[in-house]
Amino acid sequence: MTKTLDTAGARAADLDRIVSLLSEADLPTAGVAEVLDSFLVIRDRGLVVAAGVVERHGEDGLLRSIVVDPANQGLGLGKQIASALIASENRDLYLLTETAESFFTRLGFELIPRTEAPAALRASEEFRCLCPESASFMRRSVESV
Ligand SMILES: CC(C)(COP(=O)(O)OP(=O)(O)OC[C@H]1O[C@@H](n2cnc3c(N)ncnc32)[C@H](O)[C@@H]1OP(=O)(O)O)[C@@H](O)C(=O)NCCC(=O)NCCS
């Protein structure tokens, strides 16, 4: 089953809802306010039900905070928001995930060693502090499109 809803840019008033979705999913919330302007969201009758962002680090991007409200999971919204973010970024994208490796494999990401992370990304807070060593590190090269 899929749900048809529009993807839009986040507004300042969406911050609390996005942080609460991330907390509920046990995903890091640090740094979210700083990149709120870059977030894409999907709203259902005004309520944010999915969100995600690409944080820029040098020439590369970190796809992070991809989250769907539990009541709306499995309806294609995660794929919709991640695909929209990927399509809007003409750069190599990286991510860290503990729970959704095969979700991202389907979107063109491949597992790579952390040692292949670009320096600017390695210096990021999510990379250094927020995601545990056990998290999978993945890349989607812009040439792979
Ligand atoms: C991971 C998450 C974003 C997926 O969103 P979703 O809306 O439920 O997923 P979709 O309905 O778009 O699923 C797209 C495809 O991925 C698959 N999929 C969904 N969640 C998956 C997961 N955790 N692992 C592997 N595959 C997954 C679906 O079965 C579907 O497959 P299909 O195309 O063959 O039908 C969502 O489950 C979530 O918010 N999880 C908690 C937060 C999280 O782990 N975020 C990722 C780390 S940044």
The ligand as an ORCA input file, in Angstrom:
! r2SCAN-3c Opt
* xyz 0 1
  C      13.500      3.407      7.878
  C      12.229      4.210      7.634
  C      12.617      5.659      7.345
  C      11.508      3.619      6.410
  O      10.370      4.396      6.124
  P       9.002      3.704      5.624
  O       8.102      4.782      5.164
  O       8.509      2.784      6.656
  O       9.545      2.849      4.384
  P       8.847      2.696      2.943
  O       7.420      2.330      3.136
  O       9.152      3.889      2.111
  O       9.645      1.428      2.417
  C      10.368      1.406      1.209
  C      10.964      0.015      1.057
  O      11.963     -0.193      2.088
  C      11.619     -1.323      2.907
  N      11.941     -0.959      4.297
  C      11.261     -0.144      5.117
  N      11.889     -0.005      6.306
  C      13.000     -0.785      6.233
  C      14.059     -1.061      7.157
  N      14.121     -0.556      8.391
  N      15.036     -1.916      6.737
  C      15.007     -2.442      5.494
  N      14.029     -2.208      4.571
  C      13.039     -1.386      4.945
  C      10.129     -1.510      2.707
  O       9.771     -2.853      2.921
  C       9.930     -1.082      1.260
  O      10.251     -2.122      0.389
  P       9.481     -2.290     -1.040
  O       9.843     -1.085     -1.865
  O      10.038     -3.571     -1.577
  O       8.033     -2.358     -0.698
  C      11.234      4.148      8.825
  O      10.946      2.793      9.115
  C      11.732      4.802     10.100
  O      11.442      5.985     10.342
  N      12.480      4.071     10.940
  C      13.011      4.627     12.188
  C      14.108      5.626     11.919
  C      15.261      5.047     11.088
  O      15.723      3.940     11.339
  N      15.747      5.870     10.114
  C      16.861      5.470      9.262
  C      18.175      5.872      9.820
  S      18.639      7.543      9.374
*
